[in-house]
């Protein structure tokens, strides 16, 4: 049976990774605005791990699951 709970290590990595380039260079992936992620989805996510992480952030934000990061972020 597929695990129904998100991997905490993956969530932590998403919460701590910064966008390496572009308009939001230096921003945490978790802080990227949803319209930017929608735009990236339409253009095509980059290859590799960064693309997979951006796609995950898109899915999280599109489904209103940002609260999953609350225990991981110290704001």
C-alpha positions as CSV (number, residue, x, y, z in Angstrom):
1,X,0.0,0.0,0.0
2,X,1.3,3.5,-0.9
3,X,2.3,5.6,2.0
4,X,-0.4,8.3,2.6
5,X,1.8,10.6,4.7
6,X,4.5,12.9,3.3
7,X,8.1,12.0,3.9
8,X,9.3,14.4,6.7
9,X,12.8,14.4,5.3
10,X,11.6,15.5,1.9
11,X,9.4,18.2,3.4
12,X,12.4,19.5,5.5
13,X,14.5,19.6,2.3
14,X,11.8,21.5,0.5
15,X,11.5,23.9,3.4
16,X,15.3,24.6,3.4
17,X,16.2,24.7,-0.3
18,X,16.6,28.0,-2.0
19,X,15.8,28.8,-5.6
20,X,19.2,28.9,-7.4
21,X,18.3,31.3,-10.3
22,X,15.8,33.6,-11.9
23,X,13.5,36.2,-10.5
24,X,13.3,34.5,-7.1
25,X,16.9,33.5,-6.8
26,X,17.7,33.1,-3.1
27,X,14.1,32.6,-2.0
28,X,13.1,29.5,-0.2
29,X,11.1,27.1,-2.4
30,X,8.4,27.1,0.2
31,X,8.1,31.0,-0.2
32,X,7.8,30.9,-4.0
33,X,4.4,32.4,-5.0
34,X,1.9,30.0,-6.4
35,X,1.5,32.0,-9.7
36,X,5.2,31.6,-10.3
37,X,4.9,27.8,-9.8
38,X,1.9,27.7,-12.1
39,X,3.9,29.6,-14.8
40,X,6.8,27.1,-14.3
41,X,4.5,24.2,-14.7
42,X,3.2,25.6,-18.0
43,X,6.7,26.2,-19.3
44,X,7.9,22.8,-18.0
45,X,9.8,22.2,-14.8
46,X,13.6,21.9,-15.1
47,X,15.2,18.4,-15.3
48,X,16.6,16.7,-12.2
49,X,16.1,17.1,-8.5
50,X,15.2,20.8,-8.6
51,X,12.5,20.2,-11.1
52,X,11.0,17.5,-8.9
53,X,11.1,19.7,-5.9
54,X,9.4,22.6,-7.8
55,X,6.8,20.2,-9.0
56,X,6.2,19.0,-5.4
57,X,5.9,22.7,-4.3
58,X,3.4,23.3,-7.0
59,X,1.3,20.3,-5.9
60,X,1.5,21.3,-2.3
61,X,0.4,24.9,-3.0
62,X,-2.2,24.0,-5.5
63,X,-3.8,21.7,-3.0
64,X,-3.6,24.0,0.0
65,X,-1.1,21.9,1.9
66,X,1.3,24.6,3.0
67,X,0.4,23.9,6.6
68,X,2.6,20.8,6.3
69,X,5.6,23.1,6.6
70,X,4.3,24.9,9.8
71,X,6.3,22.7,12.2
72,X,9.4,23.0,10.1
73,X,9.6,26.7,9.6
74,X,10.7,29.0,12.4
75,X,9.2,32.4,11.4
